[in-house]
Amino acid sequence: MNPAELTWTLPHIVAGVMVLSLNAYVLLGGADFGGGVWDFFARGHRRDEQRALIAEAIGPIWEANHVWLILVVVLLFTCFPKAFAHLATELHVPITIMLVGVVLRGSAFTFRTYDSKRDAVQRRWGRIFSIASLLTPVVLGVCLGAVAGGLVPMRPASEAATLTFVDRFVNPWFMSPFPWAVGLLTLLLFAFLAAAYLTVEAPEGPLRDLFCRRARQSQVALLITAVATLLVARAEDPQLFAGLTRGSTALAMLGTTALAAATTLWALAARRFQLARLAAAAQASFILWGWAWTQFPWLLPPDRTITALAAPRITLQLTLGVLCVGTAILLPSFVYLFRVFKSGETVFGADQP
């Protein structure tokens, strides 16, 4: 089905808001997870400086960034309850692992900050924080990859009842290479965003140079993994691969993503770190929206559309109305939060008066 031929409806608007919220979570919460990745790889005599910089960058705003993921979940179970029930059932194993990772990461970060400053205690909490930061993005990507790859279709109850626990709840996402490729891609994307952001947060000198190198290295790894993910999609799901690579819109998304990636690398080489951070955010956004456009109009590929799984119209109308009011409160609050705690910078580093 050609998305351009569809009539845009309330369910499509809600789905678009969900993608916008997921976009915000990737750019903000994802970068926080990426900070935990670099905390894990902090080595050498500047190890403590690296970790202190990461903690300072994450500390004031890390918990607030989960608002965007919560918004996605609330919109899903309110406006697409059948899809929410299905995904929460079929993917309850990786979702549970992801939630445990989120809780462990947040708890460890808090205890590391406020608990005893003895080196052994700091290493223990830091290890939990870093491992959870590595694990959680991978599992998040695995869940998204399983949905995008059509690996968790809605089956008749009689068919689902004949499957074993492992065949129904584990094998679809665990045994397929595509979800794991998306999981690795997600991890590298978050690490790349964090490194690009930290080039602005770091003071001029060796620490900034270090994160500049890490941003370039993770960018290269990200691009290689993106190509590998496309090849896996080609082998595992030719229809998904066609959606990602064929048609004017898909080619435009790939082109703009490549342009943003090239801009990031150039800006890092030219030490234009503000531009590099903005281009990195644009690159991540184009990757996310490219996936969303490829999946459109399906909410649960390969055969359940957004409109078919939507709640009644009155529910969507009331939800969007409440969302408009909430947005008028949430966005100014976020802007104020970043103005207070990010030393006069906006989300992407533009100077404030």
Solvent accessible surface area in square Angstrom, and as a share of the most:
residue,aa,sasa,rsa
1,M,143,0.64
2,N,73,0.37
3,P,20,0.13
4,A,81,0.63
5,E,134,0.60
6,L,44,0.22
7,T,109,0.63
8,W,140,0.49
9,T,50,0.29
10,L,28,0.14
11,P,15,0.10
12,H,10,0.04
13,I,90,0.46
14,V,0,0.00
15,A,13,0.10
16,G,24,0.23
17,V,30,0.17
18,M,21,0.09
19,V,22,0.12
20,L,106,0.53
21,S,5,0.03
22,L,15,0.08
23,N,14,0.07
24,A,22,0.17
25,Y,2,0.01
26,V,11,0.07
27,L,20,0.10
28,L,20,0.10
29,G,2,0.02
30,G,0,0.00
31,A,10,0.07
32,D,11,0.06
33,F,3,0.01
34,G,0,0.00
35,G,2,0.02
36,G,0,0.00
37,V,7,0.04
38,W,27,0.09
39,D,1,0.00
40,F,62,0.26
41,F,96,0.40
42,A,0,0.00
43,R,140,0.51
44,G,58,0.56
45,H,167,0.74
46,R,73,0.27
47,R,83,0.30
48,D,96,0.50
49,E,79,0.36
50,Q,4,0.02
51,R,61,0.22
52,A,61,0.48
53,L,14,0.07
54,I,1,0.00
55,A,30,0.23
56,E,126,0.57
57,A,14,0.11
58,I,6,0.03
59,G,27,0.26
60,P,52,0.32
61,I,10,0.05
62,W,35,0.12
63,E,105,0.47
64,A,30,0.23
65,N,1,0.01
66,H,22,0.10
67,V,53,0.30
68,W,26,0.09
69,L,27,0.13
70,I,103,0.52
71,L,34,0.17
72,V,21,0.12
73,V,63,0.36
74,V,59,0.34
75,L,3,0.02
76,L,25,0.13
77,F,91,0.38
78,T,44,0.25
79,C,0,0.00
80,F,0,0.00
81,P,57,0.36
82,K,132,0.56
83,A,0,0.00
84,F,68,0.28
85,A,55,0.43
86,H,22,0.10
87,L,26,0.13
88,A,41,0.31
89,T,58,0.34
90,E,7,0.03
91,L,3,0.02
92,H,64,0.29
93,V,35,0.20
94,P,0,0.00
95,I,48,0.24
96,T,73,0.43
97,I,63,0.32
98,M,20,0.09
99,L,94,0.47
100,V,78,0.45
101,G,2,0.02
102,V,33,0.19
103,V,98,0.56
104,L,87,0.43
105,R,6,0.02
106,G,10,0.10
107,S,44,0.28
108,A,1,0.01
109,F,11,0.04
110,T,56,0.33
111,F,99,0.41
112,R,23,0.08
113,T,55,0.32
114,Y,176,0.67
115,D,53,0.27
116,S,37,0.24
117,K,141,0.60
118,R,160,0.58
119,D,82,0.42
120,A,61,0.47
121,V,10,0.05
122,Q,42,0.19
123,R,109,0.40
124,R,115,0.42
125,W,46,0.16
126,G,9,0.09
127,R,128,0.47
128,I,59,0.30
129,F,1,0.00
130,S,3,0.02
131,I,87,0.44
132,A,4,0.03
133,S,0,0.00
134,L,37,0.18
135,L,79,0.39
136,T,4,0.02
137,P,1,0.00
138,V,27,0.16
139,V,9,0.05
140,L,17,0.08
141,G,0,0.00
142,V,1,0.00
143,C,12,0.07
144,L,48,0.24
145,G,0,0.00
146,A,0,0.00
147,V,17,0.10
148,A,9,0.07
149,G,11,0.10
150,G,18,0.17
151,L,50,0.25
152,V,6,0.04
153,P,35,0.22
154,M,42,0.19
155,R,68,0.25
156,P,84,0.53
157,A,88,0.68
158,S,87,0.56
159,E,83,0.37
160,A,10,0.08
161,A,83,0.64
162,T,108,0.63
163,L,60,0.30
164,T,84,0.49
165,F,112,0.47
166,V,78,0.45
167,D,64,0.33
168,R,58,0.21
169,F,28,0.12
170,V,32,0.19
171,N,46,0.24
172,P,20,0.13
173,W,16,0.06
174,F,102,0.42
175,M,131,0.58
176,S,16,0.10
177,P,66,0.42
178,F,12,0.05
179,P,0,0.00
180,W,92,0.32
181,A,17,0.14
182,V,23,0.13
183,G,0,0.00
184,L,85,0.42
185,L,24,0.12
186,T,15,0.09
187,L,24,0.12
188,L,32,0.16
189,L,13,0.07
190,F,1,0.01
191,A,4,0.03
192,F,0,0.00
193,L,0,0.00
194,A,4,0.03
195,A,0,0.00
196,A,0,0.00
197,Y,22,0.08
198,L,7,0.03
199,T,0,0.00
200,V,16,0.09
201,E,49,0.22
202,A,1,0.01
203,P,85,0.54
204,E,120,0.54
205,G,21,0.20
206,P,74,0.47
207,L,14,0.07
208,R,42,0.15
209,D,50,0.26
210,L,28,0.14
211,F,0,0.00
212,C,4,0.02
213,R,108,0.40
214,R,25,0.09
215,A,0,0.00
216,R,86,0.31
217,Q,112,0.50
218,S,6,0.04
219,Q,0,0.00
220,V,77,0.44
221,A,36,0.28
222,L,1,0.00
223,L,64,0.32
224,I,115,0.59
225,T,15,0.09
226,A,30,0.23
227,V,88,0.51
228,A,46,0.35
229,T,11,0.07
230,L,44,0.22
231,L,103,0.51
232,V,38,0.22
233,A,0,0.00
234,R,147,0.53
235,A,85,0.66
236,E,88,0.40
237,D,33,0.17
238,P,91,0.58
239,Q,128,0.57
240,L,18,0.09
241,F,35,0.15
242,A,24,0.18
243,G,29,0.28
244,L,36,0.18
245,T,29,0.17
246,R,166,0.61
247,G,45,0.43
248,S,96,0.62
249,T,50,0.29
250,A,10,0.08
251,L,105,0.52
252,A,58,0.45
253,M,47,0.21
254,L,71,0.35
255,G,41,0.39
256,T,51,0.29
257,T,22,0.13
258,A,62,0.48
259,L,122,0.61
260,A,9,0.07
261,A,4,0.03
262,A,58,0.45
263,T,41,0.24
264,T,0,0.00
265,L,56,0.28
266,W,138,0.49
267,A,0,0.00
268,L,1,0.01
269,A,74,0.57
270,A,48,0.37
271,R,105,0.38
272,R,129,0.47
273,F,15,0.06
274,Q,78,0.35
275,L,58,0.29
276,A,0,0.00
277,R,6,0.02
278,L,95,0.48
279,A,9,0.07
280,A,0,0.00
281,A,4,0.03
282,A,36,0.28
283,Q,0,0.00
284,A,0,0.00
285,S,22,0.14
286,F,70,0.29
287,I,45,0.23
288,L,17,0.08
289,W,76,0.27
290,G,13,0.13
291,W,58,0.20
292,A,16,0.12
293,W,75,0.26
294,T,26,0.15
295,Q,21,0.09
296,F,24,0.10
297,P,4,0.03
298,W,60,0.21
299,L,25,0.12
300,L,2,0.01
301,P,15,0.09
302,P,73,0.46
303,D,81,0.42
304,R,83,0.30
305,T,27,0.16
306,I,9,0.05
307,T,66,0.39
308,A,69,0.53
309,L,5,0.02
310,A,25,0.19
311,A,12,0.09
312,P,92,0.58
313,R,155,0.57
314,I,103,0.52
315,T,37,0.22
316,L,3,0.02
317,Q,77,0.34
318,L,113,0.56
319,T,21,0.12
320,L,28,0.14
321,G,38,0.37
322,V,108,0.62
323,L,32,0.16
324,C,92,0.55
325,V,97,0.56
326,G,32,0.31
327,T,52,0.30
328,A,71,0.55
329,I,116,0.59
330,L,45,0.22
331,L,84,0.42
332,P,77,0.49
333,S,58,0.37
334,F,17,0.07
335,V,87,0.50
336,Y,151,0.57
337,L,39,0.19
338,F,8,0.04
339,R,101,0.37
340,V,78,0.45
341,F,105,0.44
342,K,22,0.09
343,S,107,0.69
344,G,29,0.28
345,E,30,0.13
346,T,45,0.26
347,V,48,0.27
348,F,56,0.23
349,G,0,0.00
350,A,60,0.46
351,D,120,0.62
352,Q,46,0.20
353,P,157,0.99
